[in-house]
Amino acid sequence: MKINYIIAALIVINSTLCFGIDDPASILKKVDDTRGPSFSTYQTTIEVITTEKKVITEQNKLTVIIQRGNDSVSSIAFFETPEDQKGRKMLMVGTDTWLYIPGSKKPVKISPAQKLSGNASTGDILSVNYSGDYTPSITGNEKIGNFDCVQLELIAAKKSVTYYKIILWVDKKEYKPVKAEYYTKSLKLLKTAYFRKFEMINNKEICTESIIVDAIFNDKVTIIKNYDFRKSDKTQSYFSKDFIKDVSL
């Protein structure tokens, strides 16, 4: 899997907000709370399928372990397929990201610009926390397909986050994400995501399949499938760039 394409795993965004909550910070915290199962540390498998003109051009599989704390999130992705990418590891601690390639002496830090590369970026896969990274506001209401949605605008609160701005549409009835747009600092639209499948995982309904459409080349579509969630007993010391070379599942 090329680093300038898909280098780690899905942002799973979901929301089971209580009707009537209109404070954007509270809404965003609810969204963060439901972007994965209720385990504080968990493991999941992610498949990333890249297509162009409806023809599959690349398929990748990763195993990701995520730990969610009160103020920070740590994630590590293990590259499983294709074979020439097997053994690579991607670590994200907060908004800092490193890539380890087998045979290297140490991991390489990934810049915010590198995170943006490809249809599905590092931030689309490893990041599961918006509240500390973005400043939210409610910007209106809009109907997307059959869904009556509230629209949230998220502006980057840190320079190291993947996107400068995110526009998120959330279904008012069930408070699930319907659509998201991702922008650069120059407000250039990079990609649009559609959240199309939800499943009940450990008593929580989360998004398990989404598609990402390139803003310039609309025939380039990435499908991200997230499954096999399970509780993990990994501790905080596991998520360290100093030990990434030696850690295993």
N, C-alpha and C positions, 0 to 999 in steps of 0.2 A: 504494500500500500504506500503510495507516494505521499510524502509529508505535505506537499502543496495541494493535496486533496483531502482525504478523510483521515485524520490522525488520532482520533480517539472516540467518544460516545455520547449518545443522545442527551440533549437537554430534555428531560421529560418534564413538561409543564402541565399541571392540572390544578383545578380549583374546586373546592366544595365549600364555597363561602356561604355564610348565613345571609339570607335576603335582608337588605336594608343597610348593610355595612357600606358606608360611602367614604370613609377615610382611606386615601390611596395607600398609605403606609400599612394600614391594617389589612387591606386587601392583598397587598404584595406578600406580607408575612404568611397569610393563609395560602397563597399560591406556592410559596416556598415549602410550606409544611406538607404539601400534597404532591410534590414533584418526585416522589419515590415512596417506597413502603415505609411503614412506621418504625422499622428497625433503625437504631442510631448508626449502625454500621452494617452494610449489606453488600452482596455480590450479585451481579447480573451479567447476562450475555447480550451482546449487541451485534446485530448484523447490519452492514451498510452496503446497499446495492445501488450502484451508480449506473444510470442509463442515459443514452443520447439517442434521440429520435426513436424512443421505445425499445432500443436495443441495449442489452446489458453490456457495459464496457468494463466494469470492475465490481468484484464482490469481496467483502472483507468481514472478518469475524473477530471480535474482541471480548475478553472477559474483563469486567471493570469492578473494582471494589471502591465503595464510597463511604466515607465517615462524615457524619454531620454533627457539628458542635453547636453551641449557643451562638457563637459569633463567626464561625469559620467552617469551611468545608474542605476536606482533603479527598483526592481521588487518584487512583492509579489504574491504568489500563494496560493489559497484557495482549499483545498482538498474536493471534492464533493462525489466521490465514490472510492472504496467500502464503505459501511456504517461504518465499523469499523475504517476507516481513516477520516471520515467526521469531519470537525472542525479543523483539523490541518492547520497550516499556515507556509509557507516558505518565508523568506525575504532575498533578496540579495541587498546590497548597494555597488556598485563597485564590488569588488571581495570577500567581506565579506558576509557570509551566516549564517542565524539563523533558527532554527526549533522551532516552538511553538506547544506543545501538550496540548489539553484541560485539565484543572485541574492543570497544572503546574504553579508555581509562576512566572517564567520567561523563556524566550526562551533559547535554547542551541545553542552555536556556533558550526558550522560544519567545520571541518578541511578540508584542501585540499585533504587529502587521502580519507576522507569519501565522498567527492564530486565525486570521481572516481568510486564508487561502483555501480555495476549493469550495464545492457546494456545501459540504458539512464541515465545519471547523472544529478545532479543539473545544471551543466554548460551547458548541452544540452538543458535545458528548460528555465532557467531564464536569462542567459547571452546573451546580444545582442550587445556587444561592443568588438571588437577585437583591434581597433587602439591603445587604451591606454594600452592594456594588453599584446600585442605581437609585436615583431619586425619582419616585413615581408621582404621577398626577393623572387625574381623570380628565379626559379631553372630549368626551361626548358619548353618543350612542349611535349605533349603526346596525343595520340588518345585513348579515353575511349569510347568503343562501337562505336556509330556513330558520336561522338562529337570530334572535334579537340579542345584540351584544352591547356590553359596556366597553368602551375603548380606554386603555391605559397607555400613557406615554412614559417610558423609562429613559432617563438621561444618566449617562455615566457619572458616577461619583468618584471614580478612580481612573487614573490614566492607563492602568494595566489591564482593564477589562477588554473583552473581545470586541464588543460593539459600542459605539458612542451613543446610539439611540435605538430603542426597540419600541415598536407599536404593537400592542397585544390586544386582541379582541376576545372577550370572555362571554360565554353564553349566560344570559341573565337567569334562565330557568334552572339550569343545573350547575352553573358556574364552572364549566369546563372550557379550556382554551379552544378556540376555533381556528384562529389564524394569527400569525405574527410576521412583522416585517423588520428587517435588520439593516441598520444604516451606519455609514462611516461618519467621521467627524465633519466631513464636508457635506453631510446629509445626502450622500449618494446611496441609493437603495442597492444592497448587495444581493439579497435573497428573500424569498417569502416561504414561510412554513405553514403547512396545514396539518392539523392534528385530527386523525381520522379513525383511530381505534382506541378504545378504553377497556380495561379489565379490572376486576376486583382482586387486589393483591393484599393479603394480610389485613382484610377489613378496610381497605382503602382503594378507591377507584383511581387508577392512574393511566396516563397515556402510554400505550405500548407500541404504537406505530404512527409515524408521521412521514410526510414527504416535504422535501425542500426543493424549490424551483429557483434556478439562477435568474437574476434580474435582467441580464443582458442576453444570455442564450437560453431562451425559454424551453427549448427542447432538451436541455440538460436537467435531469431530475434525479434526486437522491432519495431513496426509500430507507428509512431507519426503523428497524424492528428491535424491540427490547423485551427480553423474556428470561425465564429461569431465575427469578428473584429468590434469594435465600439469605438468611441471617449470617453475619460474619463475626468472628471473635478477634479480628485484628485490632491492635491498639494504636495509639497515635504515633508511637515510635516507628511503626511500619511504613508510614508515609514520609520518608526522609530522602532527600536527594543524595545524602551521604551513603545511604545503604541500598539505593535503587538497583545497583548492579547485582546484588546478592538476594534480593527478596524474591519470593515465589508465591504461588497461590496457596 
